[in-house]
């Protein structure tokens, strides 16, 4: 596997943050101590007629769903939620809240007031510690979210 030596060469000693270097080394897989087969934990057998088969089938179905190449939610309700949601980035810097404790309330009301011009808001969350300055809004209708995207994309807000 050539990616391991390459990762070791590139990343070993590289800083994650200033003053915090990463230390990488090749993993060593070896048995610690002696293996005693008699001390191995035994699984309990389930009695016949229990719902073990049902749980196994359900678990397999869940695992199949997790490992599938599905494009995302196929549920109509989930798709509608996604279509009505808008994520606004770079509206603020988290450091601004340290200097002015009232900024959170002011910014929340200002942004919400501005976005209500596009339509009814079902959910509004201002993530004040997100480094990208994120606000997530879910509108009542897809038309409102589309109008918001059209008008707010690339716009400076202050």
Backbone bond lengths (Angstrom), bond angles and torsions (degrees), N, CA, C in turn:
res aa  C-N    CA-C-N  psi(-1)  N-CA   C-N-CA  omega(-1)  CA-C   N-CA-C  phi
1 X - - - 1.454 - - 1.527 107.18 -
2 X 1.322 115.72 113.79 1.459 118.72 -175.59 1.516 113.62 -84.88
3 X 1.327 118.41 -12.45 1.457 119.74 -179.34 1.528 111.84 -72.28
4 X 1.336 117.70 -28.34 1.459 120.61 -179.45 1.530 111.46 -66.35
5 X 1.347 119.42 -52.16 1.474 118.17 178.10 1.536 112.37 -61.86
6 X 1.318 116.41 -34.28 1.459 120.00 178.58 1.525 110.77 -65.51
7 X 1.318 116.82 -43.72 1.475 120.87 177.76 1.520 110.29 -63.67
8 X 1.319 116.90 -41.87 1.472 120.02 177.90 1.524 111.23 -61.65
9 X 1.318 115.96 -42.12 1.458 120.96 -178.70 1.527 111.93 -66.86
10 X 1.319 116.95 -43.24 1.467 120.99 -174.91 1.520 112.44 -81.07
11 X 1.329 117.59 -44.80 1.464 120.95 -169.26 1.519 115.31 -92.06
12 X 1.342 119.04 -22.01 1.459 120.05 -177.04 1.523 110.02 -65.94
13 X 1.311 115.68 118.87 1.466 121.55 179.99 1.515 113.75 90.72
14 X 1.326 117.88 -6.65 1.467 120.89 179.43 1.531 108.70 -73.61
15 X 1.337 117.56 140.32 1.473 119.11 -178.49 1.531 112.11 -78.67
16 X 1.336 116.00 133.80 1.466 120.77 171.60 1.519 107.31 -75.84
17 X 1.313 114.85 -48.79 1.465 123.90 172.88 1.511 106.02 -130.59
18 X 1.309 118.14 161.53 1.467 119.11 178.58 1.530 111.34 -55.30
19 X 1.317 115.97 123.22 1.452 121.57 179.32 1.519 114.52 89.20
20 X 1.337 118.64 1.40 1.458 122.82 -179.23 1.533 109.76 -126.26
21 X 1.333 117.75 84.23 1.472 119.45 -179.74 1.534 111.48 -77.89
22 X 1.330 114.90 152.66 1.460 122.47 177.20 1.515 108.13 -90.16
23 X 1.332 116.33 137.52 1.454 120.71 174.92 1.521 107.71 -113.95
24 X 1.317 116.62 121.06 1.465 121.73 -179.34 1.513 109.86 -117.79
25 X 1.323 115.67 144.60 1.458 120.78 172.63 1.518 108.15 -147.88
26 X 1.312 115.26 154.53 1.460 121.02 -178.35 1.525 108.97 -66.43
27 X 1.322 116.31 136.53 1.461 121.87 179.81 1.519 110.13 -70.24
28 X 1.324 115.77 140.80 1.457 121.67 177.47 1.525 107.41 -116.59
29 X 1.320 115.56 121.91 1.453 120.96 -179.71 1.527 108.42 -106.78
30 X 1.331 115.40 109.72 1.455 119.73 179.39 1.516 109.24 -147.30
31 X 1.307 115.55 155.96 1.442 122.38 -179.87 1.520 108.85 -76.00
32 X 1.312 116.27 128.99 1.465 120.51 177.93 1.518 107.70 -93.40
33 X 1.303 117.84 110.40 1.457 121.48 -179.21 1.520 111.39 82.46
34 X 1.319 115.32 -165.05 1.450 121.67 -178.84 1.523 109.81 -99.93
35 X 1.320 116.45 146.58 1.452 121.29 178.24 1.521 109.13 -94.14
36 X 1.326 115.51 124.01 1.458 121.33 179.14 1.519 108.13 -113.45
37 X 1.326 116.36 107.28 1.462 121.52 -175.64 1.522 112.04 -63.28
38 X 1.323 117.98 -28.80 1.461 120.84 -177.95 1.540 111.80 -71.32
39 X 1.328 118.77 -21.55 1.467 121.93 -179.06 1.522 112.28 -91.21
40 X 1.327 116.49 -0.66 1.463 120.91 -179.09 1.521 110.12 -65.67
41 X 1.323 116.97 139.57 1.454 121.09 178.26 1.513 108.97 -70.22
42 X 1.308 115.01 138.19 1.456 119.94 178.91 1.521 108.96 -100.00
43 X 1.319 114.62 141.18 1.459 119.44 176.45 1.510 109.70 -80.16
44 X 1.315 115.28 143.04 1.456 119.67 177.44 1.517 108.98 -77.65
45 X 1.308 115.10 138.89 1.458 119.35 176.46 1.514 108.75 -83.83
46 X 1.312 115.15 140.83 1.458 119.88 178.13 1.520 108.71 -88.38
47 X 1.305 115.53 142.21 1.475 118.20 179.19 1.525 110.92 -67.87
48 X 1.321 115.39 152.64 1.457 120.00 178.91 1.513 109.58 -64.03
49 X 1.301 115.45 146.60 1.452 120.09 179.31 1.524 113.22 86.58
50 X 1.320 117.94 -3.55 1.467 118.75 178.05 1.523 109.07 -76.35
51 X 1.266 116.11 175.05 1.468 119.54 -178.25 1.521 111.86 -88.19
52 X 1.311 117.31 27.13 1.459 121.43 -179.89 1.521 111.45 -61.00
53 X 1.335 116.46 -39.48 1.457 119.53 -179.45 1.516 110.65 -66.57
54 X 1.329 116.39 -39.22 1.458 120.28 179.60 1.517 110.69 -62.66
55 X 1.335 116.41 -45.95 1.463 119.81 180.00 1.521 110.50 -64.11
56 X 1.324 116.07 -40.03 1.462 119.61 179.49 1.511 111.27 -63.24
57 X 1.309 117.28 -43.04 1.466 121.02 179.54 1.521 110.44 -65.95
58 X 1.339 116.45 -40.84 1.457 120.26 179.96 1.530 110.25 -65.78
59 X 1.331 116.13 -41.94 1.461 120.34 178.70 1.512 111.69 -63.80
60 X 1.334 116.41 -40.37 1.466 120.68 178.94 1.522 110.47 -65.08
61 X 1.338 115.97 -39.50 1.465 119.64 179.11 1.528 110.51 -65.43
62 X 1.338 115.78 -41.49 1.458 119.86 178.34 1.520 111.74 -64.16
63 X 1.329 116.08 -41.47 1.448 120.32 178.64 1.527 110.84 -66.17
64 X 1.324 115.72 -39.79 1.461 120.09 177.76 1.530 110.62 -61.18
65 X 1.321 116.06 -39.74 1.457 120.95 179.41 1.532 110.67 -65.39
66 X 1.338 116.41 -41.56 1.459 120.42 179.36 1.526 112.58 -65.35
67 X 1.316 116.38 -35.25 1.458 120.71 -176.09 1.523 113.65 -92.61
68 X 1.314 117.84 -0.25 1.457 120.12 -177.23 1.528 111.15 -76.85
69 X 1.312 114.80 165.74 1.463 121.25 178.96 1.522 110.41 -94.52
70 X 1.292 116.36 35.61 1.450 121.97 -178.04 1.531 109.78 -65.22
71 X 1.315 116.57 140.77 1.459 121.25 -178.48 1.518 113.30 -76.78
72 X 1.289 119.23 -8.45 1.454 121.92 -178.84 1.504 110.42 141.60
73 X 1.307 115.47 -162.45 1.462 118.44 -176.73 1.524 111.75 -66.88
74 X 1.324 114.86 135.30 1.454 119.18 177.39 1.523 110.52 -103.86
75 X 1.310 115.69 -7.66 1.452 121.37 179.05 1.528 109.15 -68.06
76 X 1.304 116.15 130.65 1.472 121.73 -177.18 1.529 112.00 -58.00
77 X 1.323 115.93 -39.63 1.467 120.67 -179.05 1.531 110.61 -65.10
78 X 1.341 116.75 -43.78 1.469 120.78 179.08 1.529 111.12 -63.96
79 X 1.319 116.38 -43.22 1.461 120.22 179.71 1.526 111.21 -62.37
80 X 1.323 116.54 -37.88 1.463 120.73 178.50 1.527 110.76 -65.79
81 X 1.343 116.15 -41.33 1.468 120.15 178.03 1.523 110.65 -60.06
82 X 1.313 115.77 -44.61 1.464 121.00 -178.81 1.525 110.23 -63.74
83 X 1.322 117.02 -42.93 1.462 121.10 -178.42 1.523 111.76 -66.85
84 X 1.314 117.45 -26.78 1.469 121.14 -178.06 1.528 112.77 -90.47
85 X 1.329 118.24 -2.93 1.461 122.14 -175.42 1.522 111.01 -99.04
86 X 1.337 114.61 135.38 1.466 121.82 177.64 1.522 107.84 -125.12
87 X 1.336 117.09 135.37 1.452 122.51 176.66 1.522 107.36 -112.11
88 X 1.315 115.64 118.72 1.471 121.85 178.57 1.517 107.92 -101.78
89 X 1.323 116.87 130.07 1.467 121.07 -178.61 1.518 110.96 -118.27
90 X 1.322 113.84 160.13 1.467 124.18 176.84 1.533 112.71 59.21
91 X 1.340 116.39 38.70 1.459 120.51 175.62 1.525 111.67 -84.59
92 X 1.327 117.06 -20.69 1.461 121.65 -177.78 1.519 108.52 -161.28
93 X 1.332 115.31 172.32 1.461 121.94 172.84 1.523 107.10 -114.58
94 X 1.329 118.73 135.63 1.466 121.06 -176.94 1.530 113.37 -56.20
95 X 1.312 117.78 -29.65 1.460 121.36 -179.13 1.532 111.77 -64.32
96 X 1.325 116.73 -25.41 1.463 120.55 -179.10 1.526 111.43 -61.94
97 X 1.332 117.67 -30.02 1.461 121.40 -179.38 1.521 111.99 -73.12
98 X 1.348 117.31 -24.43 1.462 120.45 177.99 1.522 110.85 -68.46
99 X 1.328 116.29 -37.85 1.459 121.29 -177.57 1.527 112.66 -77.35
100 X 1.324 117.13 -35.89 1.469 121.29 -175.04 1.524 109.92 -130.20
101 X 1.341 117.91 101.03 1.461 120.01 -177.31 1.529 114.09 -66.01
102 X 1.311 118.51 -22.04 1.461 121.28 179.71 1.526 112.50 -83.43
103 X 1.316 116.79 -8.42 1.459 121.03 -176.63 1.525 112.25 -61.37
104 X 1.333 117.75 -36.48 1.465 120.75 -178.78 1.530 110.67 -57.34
105 X 1.312 116.62 -51.15 1.463 120.54 -179.54 1.516 111.98 -65.32
106 X 1.342 116.86 -42.09 1.462 120.71 -179.75 1.524 111.51 -63.99
107 X 1.334 115.44 -47.30 1.465 120.05 -178.34 1.526 110.70 -65.78
108 X 1.331 116.87 -40.51 1.464 120.68 178.73 1.524 110.73 -59.68
109 X 1.328 116.73 -48.06 1.472 118.87 -178.15 1.524 111.41 -68.64
110 X 1.343 117.73 -38.39 1.468 120.43 179.79 1.526 111.80 -64.67
111 X 1.330 116.31 -47.61 1.468 120.21 -177.90 1.526 109.69 -67.56
112 X 1.320 116.91 -42.93 1.466 120.46 -179.75 1.531 110.57 -61.98
113 X 1.335 116.67 -43.16 1.466 120.84 178.71 1.528 110.66 -60.99
114 X 1.308 115.93 -42.06 1.466 120.75 -179.92 1.532 110.96 -65.27
115 X 1.342 116.27 -40.73 1.461 120.43 -176.82 1.524 112.44 -76.84
116 X 1.306 117.95 -25.07 1.470 120.51 178.35 1.526 111.70 -66.90
117 X 1.324 116.91 -14.91 1.463 120.57 176.27 1.533 111.26 -66.03
118 X 1.340 116.16 -23.47 1.460 120.59 -178.31 1.523 112.46 -87.22
119 X 1.339 117.29 -20.44 1.464 120.29 179.71 1.513 111.80 152.04
120 X 1.332 115.41 -178.70 1.467 121.72 -177.30 1.521 110.94 -65.55
121 X 1.336 115.61 132.71 1.455 122.02 178.99 1.521 108.86 -100.03
122 X 1.328 116.40 125.99 1.461 121.13 177.69 1.523 111.71 -89.28
123 X 1.350 116.08 -37.06 1.462 120.50 -178.30 1.513 109.06 -146.23
124 X 1.332 115.75 137.82 1.460 121.61 -179.22 1.522 107.66 -138.78
125 X 1.338 117.05 122.50 1.459 121.19 179.29 1.523 109.05 -133.65
126 X 1.328 116.03 123.21 1.459 122.15 174.46 1.523 106.49 -102.69
127 X 1.321 117.02 114.53 1.465 122.53 -178.14 1.530 108.22 -89.09
128 X 1.332 115.68 91.25 1.463 120.86 -170.86 1.524 114.50 -70.10
129 X 1.318 119.44 -17.80 1.464 121.11 179.38 1.526 112.77 -104.57
130 X 1.302 118.00 3.16 1.460 120.90 178.83 1.529 109.00 -75.12
131 X 1.324 118.31 127.82 1.472 120.41 -177.24 1.528 113.85 -64.41
132 X 1.338 117.61 -18.21 1.462 120.48 179.32 1.525 112.77 -91.41
133 X 1.330 118.37 2.28 1.464 120.99 179.16 1.508 112.22 62.48
134 X 1.333 117.05 58.13 1.464 122.79 -169.94 1.527 112.93 -95.15
135 X 1.340 114.82 138.61 1.459 123.62 169.45 1.522 106.22 -127.37
136 X 1.353 116.40 130.23 1.457 121.77 178.92 1.525 107.95 -111.75
137 X 1.331 115.91 129.01 1.465 121.48 -178.19 1.522 108.78 -128.27
138 X 1.340 116.10 133.66 1.457 120.33 172.83 1.522 107.31 -115.33
139 X 1.322 115.00 119.13 1.459 121.25 179.49 1.527 110.08 -88.70
140 X 1.314 115.69 164.35 1.463 121.30 179.61 1.519 111.66 -73.80
141 X 1.329 117.28 -25.38 1.462 120.43 -175.40 1.524 109.77 -138.37
142 X 1.326 115.83 150.90 1.465 121.41 179.56 1.532 111.90 -63.84
143 X 1.317 117.20 -32.03 1.471 120.84 179.32 1.520 110.52 -62.13
144 X 1.340 116.17 -38.25 1.460 120.25 -179.88 1.528 111.29 -67.05
145 X 1.340 116.26 -41.37 1.467 119.32 179.67 1.531 110.38 -67.62
146 X 1.335 117.44 -37.16 1.467 120.87 178.12 1.523 110.63 -64.93
147 X 1.325 117.11 -41.19 1.461 121.10 178.29 1.526 110.59 -64.56
148 X 1.318 116.22 -40.35 1.469 120.85 177.95 1.528 110.82 -62.52
149 X 1.327 116.77 -45.91 1.468 120.47 178.55 1.522 111.35 -59.45
150 X 1.310 115.95 -43.67 1.461 120.72 -177.65 1.529 111.80 -63.63
151 X 1.321 116.77 -43.51 1.465 120.78 -175.10 1.526 113.83 -83.96
152 X 1.340 117.56 -33.40 1.468 120.45 -173.81 1.525 113.44 -91.27
153 X 1.318 119.19 -17.23 1.445 121.21 -177.48 1.533 110.55 -65.54
154 X 1.328 115.24 119.41 1.460 120.64 179.01 1.522 115.00 83.51
155 X 1.323 117.24 -2.96 1.459 121.18 -177.19 1.532 110.72 -82.11
156 X 1.306 117.08 143.12 1.454 122.04 174.23 1.516 107.96 -87.50
157 X 1.314 116.73 133.12 1.460 120.61 -177.52 1.513 109.39 -120.25
158 X 1.290 118.13 118.66 1.479 124.73 174.32 1.488 109.06 -168.18
